[in-house]
Amino acid sequence: MDVSMSFSQDMDNEYEKLIRRMNPPRVVIDNDSCKKATVIRVDSANEYGILLEVVQILTDLNLTISKAYISSDGGWFMDVFNVTDQDGNKVTDEVVLDYIQKSLGPEACFSTSMRSVGVIPSTDSTVIELTGCDRPGLLSELSAVLNHLKCSVLSAEVWTHNTRAAAVMQVTDDLTGCGISDPERLSRIKNLLRNVLKGSNTPREAKTVVSQGEVHTDRRLHQMMFEDRDYEQTVVDDDSSIQDERQRPDVCVDNWLDKDYSVVTVRCKDRPKLLFDTVCTLTDMQYVVFHGSVDTEGTEAYQEYYVRHIDGSPVKSEAEKQRVIQCLEAAIKRRVSEGLKLELCTTDRVGLLSNVTRIFRENSLTVTRAEVKTKGGKALNTFYVSDASGYSIDAKTIDSIRQTIGQTILKVKNNPQEQQQRQKSPSHDSPTRFLFGGLFKSKSFVNFGLVRSYS
């Protein structure tokens, strides 16, 4: 039986390779047809997950996708993306353009060998994944434990949403500068970190995973929080409920019975990596995007997807519909950077993250999101912080923290008073736009031109 299944899988793999050789991916990068963006067209044989891989590559290059047109019906994948760099300009860097060609073109193998810029190669380090209940000072406590265990944090990404927290950390041994391989030491690290995550009374289990493999940080954080069910509603006070409603994305799911599609529409404030977050979630929920359209108008983003479950069926029940809506809302809100943005740049040293987060905690600041990096002996860290009691941050508190850490080392990137200014979501004239409905009348692309954290 096992031999028969293995033979069948091998045959499927060989067939996929044959199709790929007969129909190699084709990438066209056009800097002439659009005045404001670089247009990237990708054509290839269709495979499950290929849309996410393409979006992931573009996102990892810090490119902003302002428009996108997606079609993957009939075994063929045809996508068009309008992209700009971080400054809103066309992409002209030859190194970036060459990377896109190699990663998406004939040399790429989407299902196995392709690796994105954001993937952490961890042969010389250890990757630690953490999920648990969020609370004030959590990041400070975790950092202190790692410092006590002689672990240096090379990089870390921390997300908080809906009273839950998740982190992916890349660490090395303080003395050797290499990954940690001793089973007993790894077991001790896992147990102590899990004890920290269990600090508050919660029915949900805290999880700690240690590995030596490769990991795409953003993808793993989405998967970890999805597995942790951060999309489930929690009981909050009235003020938090009103604030949450104002920031809530508008997600709708309707069935188009004539075509056996479910139409998923998303309207929310635009931000970097938004397309990656929604496509990643649909993929992890095992939905296939057959057609789609993405557009931005000012600060607002509009996304529309025609999807079926991997088993070929549209959304079957009201419960499934609500789950899709909740999961997409959570995916969008996880990366929303609430709070005051602080950037730290200094020479890296043992215990730096532990010391900085301790100072935050001692001044009643909680970290809602964090990105920690080391490059060339320098620590390049970004923290989003808010007052642990829910009040606006006093400017004197920030001045005191900067004096303690260093005025030139820690910089404020936005005004504390701006935290209280919440933008209300605009009213919408209909529950679904069906922006892409005209596709089925055409056969070509001719017309395409976080709940407050306690960490």
C-alpha positions in Angstrom: 0.0 0.0 0.0 2.8 2.4 1.0 4.8 1.5 -2.0 1.8 2.2 -4.3 1.2 5.6 -2.7 4.9 6.5 -3.0 4.9 5.5 -6.7 1.8 7.5 -7.3 3.3 10.6 -5.6 6.5 10.2 -7.6 4.5 10.0 -10.8 2.6 13.2 -9.9 5.8 15.0 -9.2 7.3 13.9 -12.5 4.2 15.0 -14.3 4.4 18.4 -12.6 8.0 18.8 -13.7 7.1 17.8 -17.2 4.3 20.4 -17.4 6.7 23.0 -16.0 9.4 22.2 -18.6 6.8 22.3 -21.4 5.4 25.6 -20.0 8.1 27.5 -18.2 7.1 30.5 -16.2 7.3 33.8 -18.1 7.9 37.2 -16.3 7.5 40.5 -18.1 8.6 43.7 -16.2 7.3 46.8 -17.8 8.3 50.3 -16.7 6.7 52.1 -19.6 3.0 51.4 -19.8 2.1 52.9 -16.3 3.1 56.4 -15.2 3.2 55.7 -11.5 4.2 52.0 -11.1 6.2 49.1 -12.5 3.9 46.5 -14.0 4.9 42.9 -13.5 3.2 40.1 -15.4 3.6 36.5 -14.4 2.4 33.6 -16.6 3.0 29.9 -15.7 1.4 26.5 -15.2 -0.9 26.7 -12.2 0.0 25.1 -8.9 -1.7 25.3 -5.4 0.0 28.0 -3.4 1.7 29.8 -6.4 -0.2 33.0 -5.8 1.1 33.2 -2.2 4.7 32.5 -3.4 4.6 35.3 -5.9 3.1 37.8 -3.5 5.6 36.7 -0.8 8.6 37.4 -3.1 7.4 40.8 -4.0 6.5 41.7 -0.4 9.8 40.4 0.9 11.5 42.9 -1.4 9.6 45.7 0.4 7.6 46.5 -2.8 4.2 48.0 -2.4 1.4 46.3 -4.5 -1.0 49.1 -5.5 -3.1 47.0 -8.0 -3.3 43.4 -8.9 -5.3 41.2 -11.3 -5.4 37.5 -10.7 -6.6 34.6 -12.9 -5.7 30.9 -12.4 -8.6 29.1 -14.0 -8.1 26.2 -16.4 -4.7 25.1 -15.1 -2.9 28.3 -16.0 -1.7 31.1 -13.8 -1.8 34.7 -15.1 -1.2 37.6 -12.7 -0.5 41.3 -13.2 0.9 43.4 -10.3 1.5 47.2 -10.2 4.3 47.8 -7.7 6.4 50.6 -6.4 9.4 50.8 -4.0 9.1 52.1 -0.4 9.3 55.7 -1.6 6.4 55.3 -4.0 8.6 55.2 -7.1 8.9 52.8 -10.0 11.3 49.9 -9.4 14.5 50.7 -11.3 17.2 48.9 -9.2 18.7 46.4 -11.6 19.6 44.0 -8.7 16.0 43.9 -7.6 14.7 43.5 -11.1 17.1 40.7 -11.8 16.1 39.0 -8.6 12.4 39.2 -9.6 13.2 37.6 -13.0 15.2 34.8 -11.5 12.7 34.1 -8.6 9.5 34.2 -10.7 10.9 33.1 -14.1 12.0 29.8 -15.6 14.7 29.3 -13.0 12.2 29.3 -10.2 10.6 26.2 -8.7 7.6 27.4 -6.7 6.8 24.2 -4.9 10.2 23.2 -3.5 13.4 25.0 -4.0 12.4 28.6 -4.2 13.2 30.7 -1.0 12.2 34.3 -0.4 14.3 37.1 0.9 12.4 36.9 4.2 13.3 33.3 5.0 15.8 33.0 7.9 18.6 30.5 7.1 19.2 29.0 10.5 22.1 26.6 10.0 24.2 28.7 12.4 21.4 29.7 14.8 18.4 28.3 16.6 14.8 29.4 15.8 12.4 29.7 18.8 8.6 30.1 18.2 6.4 31.2 21.1 2.7 31.6 21.5 0.7 32.5 24.6 -1.4 35.0 26.4 -0.3 38.6 26.2 0.3 40.7 29.3 2.4 43.7 30.4 6.1 43.1 30.4 6.0 39.8 28.6 8.7 40.6 26.0 10.9 42.0 28.8 10.5 38.7 30.8 11.2 36.5 27.8 14.3 38.6 26.9 15.5 38.3 30.5 15.2 34.5 30.5 17.1 34.2 27.2 19.8 36.5 28.6 20.0 34.4 31.7 20.4 31.3 29.6 23.3 32.9 27.6 21.3 33.2 24.4 21.9 36.2 22.1 18.9 37.3 20.0 20.0 37.9 16.4 16.5 38.7 15.2 12.9 38.6 16.5 9.5 39.5 15.3 6.7 39.9 17.9 3.0 40.3 17.1 0.1 40.8 19.6 -3.6 40.6 18.8 -6.8 40.0 20.7 -5.0 39.2 24.1 -2.7 36.7 22.4 1.0 37.1 21.6 3.3 35.3 19.1 7.0 35.6 18.5 9.7 34.1 16.2 13.2 34.6 17.5 16.5 33.6 16.0 19.2 33.0 18.8 22.8 31.9 19.2 24.9 30.8 22.0 26.7 33.8 23.7 30.0 32.1 23.8 30.3 30.3 20.5 28.1 32.6 18.3 26.5 29.4 16.8 23.2 27.6 17.0 22.3 25.6 20.1 22.3 21.9 19.5 22.6 20.3 23.0 19.2 18.5 23.6 19.2 19.1 27.4 19.9 22.8 27.0 17.2 23.1 24.4 14.8 21.4 26.6 15.6 23.7 29.5 15.2 26.8 27.2 11.8 25.5 26.1 10.6 24.7 29.6 11.6 28.1 31.1 10.1 30.1 28.2 6.9 28.1 28.5 6.7 28.9 32.2 7.0 32.6 31.4 4.2 32.3 28.8 2.0 30.5 31.4 2.4 33.4 33.9 -1.2 34.5 33.7 -4.3 32.4 34.2 -5.7 31.3 30.8 -7.4 28.2 29.6 -5.3 28.2 26.4 -2.0 26.4 26.3 1.3 28.2 25.9 3.5 26.8 23.1 7.2 26.8 22.6 8.9 25.3 19.6 12.7 25.1 19.0 14.1 24.2 15.5 17.2 24.4 13.4 15.4 24.6 10.0 14.4 27.5 7.8 11.4 29.7 8.5 9.7 32.6 6.8 8.9 34.8 9.8 5.8 36.6 8.7 4.3 33.4 7.3 5.0 31.5 10.5 3.5 34.3 12.7 0.3 34.1 10.7 0.2 30.3 11.0 1.0 30.4 14.7 -1.7 32.9 15.6 -4.2 31.2 13.3 -3.5 27.9 15.1 -3.8 29.7 18.5 -7.3 30.9 17.4 -6.6 34.6 17.9 -9.5 35.3 15.6 -12.0 34.2 18.2 -13.9 37.0 19.9 -13.0 37.9 23.4 -15.0 39.8 26.0 -13.8 43.5 26.3 -15.1 46.6 27.9 -17.4 49.1 26.1 -14.7 51.7 25.2 -12.5 49.0 23.7 -15.4 47.6 21.7 -16.2 51.0 20.2 -12.5 51.5 19.3 -12.3 48.1 17.8 -15.4 48.6 15.7 -13.9 51.8 14.2 -10.8 49.9 13.1 -12.6 46.8 12.0 -12.0 45.8 8.4 -15.1 45.4 6.2 -15.0 41.7 5.1 -17.9 40.1 3.2 -18.4 36.6 1.8 -21.2 35.9 -0.7 -21.7 32.8 -2.9 -22.0 33.2 -6.7 -24.1 30.1 -7.3 -24.0 30.3 -11.1 -20.2 29.9 -11.1 -19.8 27.9 -7.9 -17.5 30.6 -6.4 -17.5 32.3 -3.1 -16.8 36.0 -3.5 -14.7 37.4 -0.7 -14.4 41.2 -0.6 -12.1 43.2 1.8 -12.2 46.9 2.4 -9.9 48.5 4.9 -7.2 51.1 5.4 -4.3 50.4 3.1 -0.8 49.5 4.5 2.3 47.6 3.4 2.0 43.8 3.1 -1.8 43.8 3.2 -2.1 41.6 0.1 0.3 39.1 1.6 -1.6 38.9 4.8 -5.0 38.2 3.2 -3.6 35.7 0.6 -1.6 33.9 3.3 -4.7 33.5 5.4 -6.9 32.2 2.5 -4.1 29.7 1.6 -3.7 28.5 5.2 -7.4 28.0 5.4 -7.1 25.9 2.2 -9.0 28.2 -0.2 -7.9 28.6 -3.8 -8.1 32.0 -5.4 -9.3 31.5 -9.0 -9.8 35.2 -9.9 -9.2 38.4 -8.0 -8.7 42.1 -8.2 -6.9 44.4 -5.8 -7.0 48.2 -5.9 -6.1 51.2 -3.7 -7.8 54.5 -3.7 -6.0 57.0 -1.5 -5.6 55.5 1.9 -8.2 52.8 1.3 -7.7 49.3 -0.1 -10.2 47.1 -1.9 -9.7 43.4 -2.5 -12.0 40.9 -4.2 -11.4 37.2 -4.5 -13.3 34.4 -6.3 -12.5 31.3 -4.3 -13.3 27.7 -3.7 -12.1 25.4 -1.0 -9.3 23.0 -2.0 -12.0 20.3 -2.3 -13.7 22.3 -5.1 -16.7 23.6 -3.2 -17.6 27.2 -2.3 -18.4 28.2 1.3 -21.0 25.8 2.5 -22.5 27.2 5.6 -23.1 30.4 7.6 -20.6 29.1 10.3 -17.9 28.6 7.6 -18.7 32.1 6.2 -18.3 33.7 9.6 -15.0 31.9 10.2 -13.6 33.2 7.0 -14.6 36.7 7.9 -13.1 36.4 11.4 -9.8 34.9 10.2 -9.4 37.6 7.5 -10.2 40.4 10.0 -7.6 38.9 12.4 -5.0 38.6 9.7 -5.4 42.3 8.7 -5.3 43.6 12.3 -2.4 41.5 13.6 0.1 43.7 11.7 -1.5 47.0 12.5 1.1 49.0 14.4 -0.7 50.7 17.3 1.1 52.9 19.6 4.2 55.1 19.5 7.0 54.0 17.2 10.5 53.9 18.7 13.6 53.1 16.7 16.8 51.9 18.3 20.1 51.8 16.5 23.3 51.1 18.4 26.2 48.7 18.6 24.9 45.2 19.4 25.8 43.7 22.7 24.8 40.8 25.0 21.6 41.6 26.9 20.7 44.7 24.9 17.1 43.6 24.2 16.6 42.5 27.8 17.8 45.9 29.1 15.8 48.0 26.7 12.5 46.2 27.3 13.1 46.3 31.0 13.4 50.1 30.8 10.1 50.2 28.9 8.4 48.0 31.5 9.7 50.1 34.4 8.2 53.1 32.8 4.8 51.4 32.4 5.1 51.0 28.6 3.9 47.9 26.9 5.2 46.6 23.5 2.4 46.0 21.0 4.7 45.0 18.2 8.5 44.6 17.8 11.0 43.9 15.1 14.6 43.1 16.2 17.5 42.8 13.7 21.3 42.7 13.9 23.4 43.7 10.9 27.2 44.2 10.8 27.4 44.4 14.6 24.6 46.9 14.8 21.3 46.4 16.5 18.4 47.8 14.4 15.2 47.5 16.5 11.7 48.9 16.1 9.2 49.0 18.9 5.6 50.1 19.0 4.7 51.0 22.5 1.6 52.2 24.4 0.8 53.0 28.0 0.0 49.8 30.0 -3.0 51.6 31.6 -4.5 52.7 28.4 -3.7 56.4 28.7 -1.8 58.5 26.2 2.0 58.4 26.7 3.4 61.3 28.6 6.1 63.1 26.6 8.1 63.3 29.9 8.1 59.6 30.1 9.6 59.3 26.6 12.2 61.9 27.4 13.2 60.0 30.5 13.5 56.8 28.6 15.6 58.4 25.9 18.0 59.9 28.5 18.4 56.5 30.1 19.0 54.6 26.9 20.6 57.5 24.9 19.2 60.4 23.0 21.0 59.5 19.8 20.4 55.8 20.2 16.6 55.8 20.7 14.5 58.0 18.4 10.7 58.7 18.3 9.2 58.3 14.9 5.7 59.8 15.6 4.0 62.1 18.0 2.5 60.6 21.2 -0.6 62.8 20.9 -1.4 61.1 17.6 -2.3 57.9 19.4 -5.7 59.3 20.4 -6.6 60.3 16.8 -8.5 57.4 15.4 -9.7 57.4 11.8 -13.3 56.2 11.4 -13.9 53.7 8.6 -15.7 55.3 5.7 -19.3 54.3 4.9 -19.8 51.9 2.0 -22.6 51.8 -0.5 -22.9 48.0 -0.9 -21.7 44.8 0.8 -19.7 43.7 -2.2 -18.3 45.4 -5.2 -17.8 42.5 -7.6 -15.0 44.4 -9.2 -13.9 41.4 -11.2 -17.2 40.3 -12.6 -16.4 41.5 -16.1 -13.6 38.9 -16.4 -16.0 36.2 -17.3 -17.0 38.2 -20.4 -13.4 38.5 -21.6 -10.7 36.0 -22.2 -7.7 38.2 -21.9 -6.0 40.8 -19.7 -6.2 43.4 -22.4 -8.1 45.9 -20.3 -5.8 45.6 -17.2 -4.0 48.8 -17.0 -4.0 44.6 17.3 -6.7 44.8 20.8 -4.3 46.6 23.1 -1.2 44.5 23.7 0.4 43.5 27.0 3.9 42.5 26.1 
